Amino acid sequence: MSGRVTAVSSNGEYSFTKPNRDSVRLLAGLGVEGDVHAGVTVKHRSRIAQDPTQPNLRQVHIIHEELFDEVGDDGFEVAPGELGENITTRGIDLLGLPVGTLLRIGDCAVLEVTGLRNPCRQIDNFREGLLKQVVSRDEAGNIVLKAGIMSVVREGGMVRPGYTVETELPSGPHRPLDRV
């Protein structure tokens, strides 16, 4: 499965949205250079409060641009970077990937998928009612999280809009994504 990068975003300060950039540099084992969430240990405030020594499994946040189309059909206008993601993609079923999938971006960057983003009420602070669009239930009543996936940087490099994204599935058995 392959797709492409449609936008890249980063912010050196804590804020819900992240401005789009011409490029971002991924740093192995850390995340996006200059981004507030880069680091070996957790950087999200709620995670720091629980245990600041936890490994950072949320170095790079990725959202599929198709989500913006979906919520747009319900009247919510959302653009890349506005939900706090670092990389926006098109053409890849991110939510269907198993834990451990490698995402090869451009010529050298490699991300390893760690799990699903756990959406929070800040999404409703951004656009009231949007949280219900990105958290739903399937036919069996299971919670479905649609606000993207989280990853760690295995190999660093520059990432720009237009770069290809190739997926490499881990050897089985595959574990479905869960919140990280």
C-alpha angles and dihedrals in degrees: 000000000000138000139154142258112254099179142001125207139179141167130195091204132061107264134132097242127050124211118241117251135198087240143346129212117226115212118207112251093003115061133229113002110249094008117131091231096055116114147093093261129045118294102179107106096230091051093047089054090054098045123336092198095064115119113258105248089164101065095129125026116206127190129187111235089221087076089065089053091049096050089041088062086061094049101266115128110206127167131194113288094019094103091049098259123149098207128031117198139186129204101028126100093226094174091055095056119107125237110277097032112149119225111203108201121192117322102325119002118105126186126189116215112234104174150293127318110250102224117219138196091272085083089064090046087057095046118359111237095017094108090067088054094056097039116051142139129254126224091277092052095253118145114254117203114201104169095104139266137285128228146173126231113251096170123018131223145123120299123197135173109275095036115132121245118210121189124219113191119216120246110273155305090064121215116213118236119269132178117293 
